[in-house]
Amino acid sequence: MAMGRARRAKGKNQTWLASRLECSKSHISCVESGERKLQRIDAEAADNALEQGGALLRLHDELYETQTLDWQDHLHQLQSQAEVIREYQNTLVPGLLQCEDYAKEVIAAGGPWLLQEEIDKRAGERMERSRRILESSLPHLYVVLDDLVIKRPSVGAEVMVQQCRHLLDLVDSRRVNLQFFPWDSRPHAGLNGPLALIASEAAPEVFHAESVYLGQSFYDTATVRRYGMLFAKLQANARTEADSRRFLHEVMKEYADA
């Protein structure tokens, strides 16, 4: 990669560059080998540190900014390589844990301009990606969902029953460690929105934050460490796994009786 060539031309090692970008040496190694994407702010910092006169930043923009990147593809790549995923969601069931009809309704609601053919295609791709990950022994999944995720009927009652059953199947198979965060529990460490911490054996842990339209990944160790503490706080104040399973059964029955 151009950054590696520029670094070597300056006689600097990866540890030196990692200190300038406030990240780990392993992250620099992954970026230079093409295993990780460099965020624009880090490309600018690397350009300044290596005195490239904007060349690295221009290359980054040519590669990434002139086209619409599917950040969900990037997230899936991180997930498929992970050993452990810790995730919190406060609005929707995470894509990795969605059943197909739930995925279709969510995609349709978020893109009213989409034709049914495109909705079916996107949902099918999501299901295939999830299947490949969930049928493997890794990653280990630790998920905290706000009560609102399942209590609010974001899709029809029949589909909510399907989604609840799908989550219960994943819990009963011990594939997912699932906890629900009570709506009246305080302090609420998840008010800033969805987050994921993704760790793999071959690369540094990643903090991934997302909104409705955008997902961003952060690799610097300080940010990852802070949000690891935040996720631990969410887990500590959530229902136990056993109580969460009972809660999910109760909610599924409410939808079934509706």
C-alpha positions in Angstrom: 0.0 0.0 0.0 1.1 3.6 -0.6 1.2 4.4 3.1 3.7 1.5 3.6 5.9 2.7 0.8 5.8 6.3 2.1 6.7 5.1 5.6 9.6 3.0 4.4 10.9 5.8 2.2 11.0 8.0 5.4 12.9 5.3 7.3 10.1 4.9 9.9 8.8 1.7 11.4 5.1 0.8 12.0 5.4 1.5 15.7 6.5 5.1 15.0 3.5 5.6 12.6 1.1 3.9 15.1 2.1 6.4 17.8 1.4 9.3 15.4 -2.1 7.9 14.5 -2.8 6.9 18.2 -3.6 3.3 17.2 -1.9 0.0 17.5 1.0 -1.3 15.5 -1.1 -4.3 14.4 -3.7 -1.9 13.0 -1.0 -0.2 10.8 0.1 -3.6 9.7 -3.5 -4.6 8.7 -3.9 -1.3 6.8 -0.7 -1.7 4.9 -1.5 -5.3 4.0 -5.0 -4.3 2.8 -6.9 -6.1 5.5 -8.3 -2.9 7.0 -9.6 0.4 5.5 -8.0 3.6 6.8 -10.4 6.2 8.0 -10.1 9.6 6.2 -9.0 11.4 9.4 -6.2 8.8 9.8 -5.2 9.1 6.2 -4.8 12.8 6.8 -2.8 12.2 9.9 -0.5 9.7 8.1 -0.1 12.1 5.2 1.0 14.9 7.6 3.3 12.6 9.7 5.0 11.2 6.6 5.1 14.7 4.9 3.4 13.5 1.7 1.9 16.9 0.8 -1.7 15.5 0.5 -0.8 12.5 -1.7 -2.1 9.9 0.7 -5.3 11.9 1.4 -6.0 12.3 -2.3 -5.4 8.5 -2.9 -7.8 7.7 0.0 -10.5 10.0 -1.6 -10.0 8.4 -5.0 -10.4 5.0 -3.6 -13.3 5.6 -1.2 -15.0 9.0 -1.4 -15.9 9.1 -5.1 -18.2 6.1 -4.8 -21.0 5.1 -2.5 -19.5 2.6 -0.1 -21.8 0.0 1.5 -20.8 0.3 5.1 -22.8 -2.8 5.9 -20.6 -4.8 3.6 -17.6 -3.5 5.6 -19.3 -4.4 8.9 -20.1 -7.9 7.6 -16.4 -8.4 6.7 -15.4 -7.5 10.2 -18.1 -9.8 11.6 -17.1 -12.8 9.5 -13.5 -12.5 10.7 -14.3 -12.0 14.3 -13.7 -14.2 17.3 -15.9 -12.2 19.7 -18.7 -9.7 18.9 -20.2 -7.6 21.6 -23.2 -5.6 20.3 -25.9 -3.2 21.7 -29.0 -2.1 19.8 -31.7 0.3 21.0 -34.1 0.3 18.0 -34.0 -2.8 15.8 -32.9 -6.4 16.0 -29.3 -6.5 14.7 -29.0 -7.6 11.1 -27.1 -10.7 12.0 -30.0 -11.9 14.2 -33.0 -11.0 12.0 -35.4 -13.5 10.5 -36.1 -13.0 6.8 -39.6 -11.5 7.0 -38.4 -9.1 9.7 -35.5 -8.1 7.5 -37.8 -7.5 4.5 -40.1 -5.2 6.5 -37.3 -3.3 8.0 -35.6 -2.8 4.6 -38.9 -1.7 3.0 -39.7 0.7 5.8 -36.3 2.3 5.6 -36.4 2.5 1.7 -39.9 3.3 0.5 -38.5 4.0 -2.9 -37.3 0.4 -3.3 -39.1 -2.1 -5.5 -40.1 -5.4 -4.0 -37.5 -7.2 -6.2 -34.7 -5.1 -4.6 -36.1 -5.6 -1.1 -36.2 -9.4 -1.6 -32.6 -9.3 -3.0 -31.2 -7.3 -0.1 -33.0 -9.5 2.5 -31.8 -12.6 0.8 -28.2 -11.4 0.9 -28.5 -10.5 4.6 -29.9 -14.0 5.4 -27.1 -15.7 3.5 -24.4 -13.6 5.3 -26.0 -14.3 8.7 -26.4 -18.0 8.0 -22.7 -18.4 7.2 -21.7 -16.7 10.4 -24.3 -18.3 12.7 -23.6 -21.8 11.4 -19.9 -21.5 12.3 -18.5 -21.9 15.8 -17.2 -18.4 15.8 -17.7 -15.6 16.6 -19.0 -15.7 20.1 -21.9 -13.3 20.3 -22.8 -11.2 23.3 -25.8 -9.0 22.6 -27.7 -6.5 24.7 -31.0 -5.2 23.3 -33.1 -2.4 24.7 -36.6 -3.5 25.6 -37.9 -1.1 23.0 -36.3 -3.3 20.2 -38.8 -6.1 20.9 -41.7 -4.3 22.7 -42.3 -1.8 20.0 -44.1 -3.5 17.1 -41.9 -2.1 14.4 -43.3 -4.7 12.0 -46.6 -6.7 12.1 -47.5 -8.9 15.0 -47.1 -12.1 13.0 -43.6 -11.1 12.0 -42.8 -10.1 15.5 -43.7 -13.6 16.7 -41.4 -15.1 14.0 -38.6 -12.7 15.1 -39.0 -13.6 18.8 -39.0 -17.3 18.0 -35.9 -16.9 15.9 -34.1 -15.1 18.8 -35.3 -17.8 21.2 -33.9 -20.5 18.9 -30.5 -18.8 18.8 -30.5 -18.5 22.6 -31.6 -22.1 23.1 -28.9 -23.3 20.8 -26.4 -21.4 22.9 -25.3 -19.6 19.8 -26.1 -16.2 21.2 -25.8 -14.8 24.7 -28.7 -12.4 24.8 -29.8 -9.8 27.4 -32.5 -7.2 27.4 -32.0 -3.8 29.0 -35.2 -2.7 30.9 -36.7 0.5 29.7 -36.7 1.9 33.3 -33.1 0.8 34.2 -30.7 3.6 35.1 -28.1 4.7 34.5 -28.6 4.0 30.8 -25.3 3.7 29.1 -26.7 3.2 25.6 -28.4 6.5 25.0 -25.9 7.4 22.2 -27.2 4.6 20.0 -26.1 1.2 18.6 -22.5 0.0 19.0 -20.5 -3.1 18.4 -17.0 -4.2 19.6 -15.5 -6.7 17.2 -12.4 -8.7 18.2 -10.5 -11.1 16.1 -7.3 -13.1 16.7 -5.5 -11.7 13.7 -6.3 -8.0 14.0 -6.9 -5.3 16.7 -10.3 -4.9 18.3 -12.7 -2.5 16.4 -15.3 -0.2 17.8 -18.2 0.2 15.3 -20.8 2.9 15.8 -23.8 3.2 13.5 -26.8 5.4 12.7 -29.6 4.9 10.3 -27.5 6.0 7.3 -23.9 5.5 8.3 -21.6 3.1 10.1 -18.1 4.1 11.2 -15.3 1.9 12.5 -12.7 3.1 15.0 -9.4 1.3 15.7 -7.6 3.5 18.2 -7.1 1.6 21.5 -8.4 4.4 23.7 -11.7 4.6 22.0 -12.1 0.8 21.9 -11.2 0.6 25.6 -13.7 3.3 26.6 -16.6 1.7 24.7 -15.6 -1.7 26.1 -16.3 -0.2 29.6 -19.6 1.3 28.3 -20.7 -2.1 27.0 -19.8 -3.7 30.4 -22.0 -1.2 32.1 -24.9 -2.1 29.8 -24.4 -5.8 30.5 -24.3 -5.1 34.3 -27.6 -3.2 34.3 -29.4 -5.5 31.9 -31.6 -8.5 32.8 -29.8 -11.8 33.3 -29.8 -14.2 30.4 -32.4 -16.4 32.1 -34.7 -13.4 32.9 -34.2 -12.1 29.3 -35.3 -15.5 27.9 -38.5 -15.4 30.1 -39.1 -11.8 29.0 -38.8 -12.7 25.3 -41.3 -15.6 25.8 -43.7 -13.2 27.5 -43.5 -10.6 24.6 -43.8 -13.3 22.0 -47.0 -14.5 23.7 -48.4 -11.0 23.7 -47.9 -10.7 20.0 -49.4 -14.1 19.4 -52.5 -13.2 21.3 -52.9 -9.8 19.6 
